[in-house]
């Protein structure tokens, strides 16, 4: 059974999250205290954590930072209020996997959590399918509808980066750093241009992408379906 840690100081929201995740079969641990949440995050061995950013004593960003500093790799989802765009970016740069802005649909949150858990539990190499596409990570060959699709080196690296982080919200800066490295000639616009050319090769309707979704003011998220 997956254990989910919920650190949220809104009593009504916390109760709703606890009840819904229990109904979905999760082992739920919850607290409204940032300091207790920090202890549980580091010592209680959760499978995934939901962290409110605005918490008393220790905030969600600090908890996320401590989780990653300890080398713990389980998924972290930030729960944010409107107007916290800068905190969202900070959280993602600190190692958070995704975020939802309040008010949000609990059904959407549960779906996001399941995607992250599936991605986190899938570490193997081999064939990965999405839509009409199939990519062989060993041979670095992409096929769409059975036909090989030619990718540039950067397009392949970008696609692989997305695939290994399915369901995760990714900032343009993090994509740039991981795919392009430290080249001073690269800007975040380079990321957008490469996304555009990659979409043209893998999406049925590039103007209405199903797989590479744009996250306003943040970056992108890759979804298989």
GIFENZI-V191532 format. One line per field, one symbol per residue. psi: psi as a letter, one per 20 degrees, with the letter a starting at -180 (. if undefined). Layout:
psi: ???
This chain:
psi: pppppoopjogggggggggghghjjqoppqqjphghhgghhhiilqhqpoppgoqqfprhghggghghhjjpjqqpppoqrqjkghhgggghhijqhrqqpqqrphhgggggghghggghiniqrbppqpcjqppohgilppqokippppqrghgghggggghikpipppqhghgghhghbjpiiprhhhggghgghgghhhqgnhimphgnppopjfdrppph.
